[in-house]
Amino acid sequence: MAKELNKLSVLGIDIYENRLGNYTQEDATKALREEFCKICGMENPDRKALRRHSAQIFEIIEETLDVLVGRKIEAAFRDNAEYRNVAWGDSPRFILKNPKLFKVAIVSDGTQNLRRQRLDDGSLTVTAYNRGIKIYEEFYRFLAGRIDWPALVNKVADSYVNEIYTQVYSAIYNGYTDLSSTYAKTGAFNDSTMRTLIEHVEAANNANAAIYGTKNALGRVETAQISEAQKDVYASQGYYGSFYGTPMRKIQQSHTNGTETFAVNENFLIVLPEGDERIVKIVDEGESIILETSSGSIENQDLSLEYTFLRKSGIGVVTAAKWGQYRLS
């Protein structure tokens, strides 16, 4: 059972997710800062008060980040990734369902001399690694109440999730080398090649499939037969909504943190089976950690407030799964 959240963590989450009811964002942010001030025991906390009560304040922020990061990751990868949050030291083992069917043989009347069969499920263990973000703020801005804590925390959460986003789609792209020639295609887009790839994915998984790609990648999908409705869809969103009945789903593009480089390759399409099994496995291990470098220390002679956010996570791609990738030239 999940632990009960501190009331300030709940308030912070409501602010970040804009679930404030009749309150404005400004009112809620002010209320959160006032609660932090109460913890410090004064209306305008000084450096000593902040140092005395930093553990309690950071515990609330860490708790808030745990919930925010988990929700953001689940929302970002709802269609093609399985997400788990586990305790420190746990190495979760994902059971991979075997999609194959049993072989059926013709037998003579009065005999049951058949070779027995068993379909073994596979497994995948994902190793988690520490990922960190270091930020700083001017000490006097904190004293003056000019630090927007909700915005700062939300920015940290978004930055972390964006890094996971980049790593996930990089792992999927690199998974091309583990696919057989049946499921790995390359070259200029070809109608027949894509249709055959989709049929292989659907046949191997006994399920319908969908095509995923960035807006630019999906826009390069051409069909030999185009309805007027499809032309309207293409004009409004930049790609056809379906390819001969197979849904086309957009992967939201983003930038790699701190750059103007696209996080998701613009020149590939993936064909994934629909259903509960996800080819990507994401693991968050333990809880978020915030470490402080005190103002006035050797590292911070400028009296700035410096914080390091750490969270342990891992990403795995099921290389044995029957899914397709089409690299466009």
N, C-alpha and C positions, 0 to 999 in steps of 0.2 A: 504493500500500500504506500502510495506517495505521501511524503511528509507534508504537514500543513505549512503553508507559506506564511512568512511574516507579513503583517498587514501593510507594511511599507513596500515590500516586494510586490504585493498584489497591486498597490497603487501605481508603482513604477511600471508594471506590465500593462496596466490599463492605459497609462499615458503613452507608452511606446506603441500600443496597438490601437490607439485612438478610440477606446471604449470608455468614454467619460460621462455618458448620460447627459445631464443638464449642465455639467461643468465645462468650462473652456480649457483648452490646453494650457493657457497662461495661469489660470487659477489652480489647476492640478499641479503644475510644476512648482508654483509658489508654495502650495501646501506640502509638497514633498521636501522642499528645502527647509521649510519651517520645522518639519519633523526631524530632519537631520540636525538642525540647530538645537532642538530640545534634547536630543541625545548628547550633544556637546555641553548642554547646560547654560547656553547664553545665546542672545539674539544674533550677535555677530561673532562667531567663533574665532579665536586667535590660534596661532600656531600650536601653542601648548595644548589647548583643548582638542584640536584636531588630532594631535599625536596620541593623547590619552584615550580617545574614543574611536580611533581609526579602525581597530579590529571589528567593532560592532557595525560601523558604517560599511566596511568592506564586505562583511558577511551578508548584509542585505543586498549589496550590489552583485556579489557572486551568485547569490540565490536567484536574483532577477535574471542575470545573464544565462544561468542554466536553463531556465524555462524559455527565454527568448530564443536562444540559439537552437534549442531542440525544435521549437515550433517552426522557426524559419527554415531549418534544414528539411523537415518533413514537408513543408509547403513547396519548397523548391524542387524536391525530387519525388513528389507524390506518384508520378506515373512510371518511373523506371528505376527506383532505388528502394531498398529495404533499410530502414534506419533503426538502430538499437542504442540505448544508453545503458551501460553496464557499470558495475561496481569496480573500484580500483583492483587491479590485478587479474580481473576476469579476461579470458580470451574466448569470446563467443564463437561457437561452431555452428555455422549455418548449414542446415540439411538441404541438399539440392535434389528436388524430385526428379526421378528418371522419367522422361516423357515417352519412352519407347513402349510399344504395345507387345503383348505376348504373341508368339508365332502360333498359328493354328494349322494342324495337320489333318489329313484325311486318314481315317483308320477303318479297318475291317470290322464287320459286325462281330460281336462277342469278344472283343479284345480291348484292352486299355493300355497296351504296350506303347506308351508315349514317353519321350524324354521330358523330365520335369524341368521347369524353368523358374528362375528367380530374377527379378529386376532390382539390382542394388541401387540405392540412392547414393549420391555423392555428398561431399561435404567441403566446406571452405572455412578456414580460420583466418580472421583479419587481425593483423597486428596494429596497435595504435601507437602514434608518436606525438610528442609534445609539439604544439604549434603556439607561437607567442606573438603578442603585439605590445610594443612599448610606446606609451604616450606621455606627454607632460603638459602641465599648465602653469601659468604664473601664479605664485602664492598670493599676491595682492588681489588678483581677480577673484580668487576664492573668498577672501575676506570681504570684498565688495559685493558678493553675491552675483557676480557676472558670469559664472560658469553654469551653463545649461546642462545639469547632470543627466537628465533624460536623453537629451540629444547626443551627449558624449557617449553614454552607455549604448545607445542604439547604433551609433556609428561603429563602435567596437564590435557589436554583434554582427552588423552587416558586413564589416570587413572580414571577419572570421568566416562567415557563411560564404562570402564571395570567393575566398581562398579554397574552401571545400568544393565549391561549384567548379572552379577552374581545374582542380585536381581530378574531379570525377569525370569530366568530359575529356580531359587529357588521357585518363586511363582507358576510357571507352575507345577513343581514337587509336591509341596504341594497341588495343586488343585485336586490331586487324591482323597482326602477324600470327596470332594464335588460331585464326579461323582457317578452315579448309577452303579450297578453291570454289567449292559449291556456295559458300557463304561470303566470300571476299571478292568483291568486284571492283574494277577500276577502269577509267576511261571516260570519254564523253558520254553524257546520259543517253541511254538507249531504252526505249519503251519495252522491248521484248526482254532485255536483260533484267530490268527491274521486276517485271511481272513474274518471271521465272524465279527470281530470288525470293519474292514474297511467297510464292507457292511452296518453295522448299521450307521456309521458316514455318509456315502454317502446317505443312505435312509433318514436319519433325516434332512439333509441339502439340499437335492435335488441337489447335486454337487459332483464332483469327489474329492477324498481325496489323501493325500500324507503322507508318513511316515518320521518323523524327529527323529534324534538322533545323538549322537557323532559318530565318526568313529568307536570306539570300540563297541558301542551299535549296530550300523547298521551291523557290522561284525558278530554279533551273529544271524542275521536273516538267517534262512535256508529255502530252497524251495525244495519241493519234485521233481520238474522237473527243471533241470538246462541245459540251452543251452550252446553250446561252446562259443558263444559271451558273455554270462553272466560270464562264467569262466574267460575269458580274462579281463572283467571289474573288477571282484573281485581281480584278480592277480595284476592289475594296481592301484586300489584305495582302496582295503581292504574291500569292501562290494559290493553287487550286485546293479546295477543301478536301478532295479525295482523288485517288488515282485508281480508276477502274473499281471503285467500291472500297478501296483500302483507305482508311482515314489518314490524313496528313496532320501532324501535330508539331507546332513550333517550339523549338528550344529557345528560351529567352537569351539573347546575347548579352554579354557584359564585358568589362575590361579587366585584364589582369591587374591586381592591386598595384597602384602607383604608376600605371602606364596607360598608354592609349592603344595597347595591343589587344585584339579580341581574345577573350578567354576560351571561346568555342571556335574550333576550326570551321571556316566558312565553306569548305569544299568537300564535305562528306555528309552522307545520309545513313541513318541506321534503321534497320527493320527489326522490330521487336515483337514477340508474341504478346497478346493481351492476356491478362490473368493475374494471379496472385504472385507468381514467381518473378523476381526482379534480377536482372543480370548484375546490378551494382549493389554492393553491401557496404553500408556506412556504420561505423562504430564510434561512439563517444564513450571514453572510459573515465569514470570518476566524475568529479565536479570541477567547475571553473575555479581558478585560483587568481587572486590579485595580490601582487607584491608591490610594496611602496619603497621608494628611495627617499629618505627624509630630506626636507628642504634644509639647506645649510650644511649638508654633508660634504665630504670631499668631492663626491661625484656631482653635487648640485650647489656650487658656490653662488649661483645666480638666484637662489631661493625659490627655484621652480619646484612644482610638485610632479614627481615622476612615478608612473605606475606601469607595471608589466602584467598583462593578462595572459594566462596560460590555460590551455585546454588540450586534452589528449584525445586524438582521433585517428582513425585508420580507414582506408578505402580499399575494397577488393572488387575485382571484376571476374565473373564466372566464365572462365575461358572454355569450359567444356560445354557450355550452353549452345543451343542451335539458334543463333541470331545472325543477322546479316549486316554488312557494312559495304556501302558503295562510295568509293572515293572518286570524285568528279575531277576530270582534267580540263 
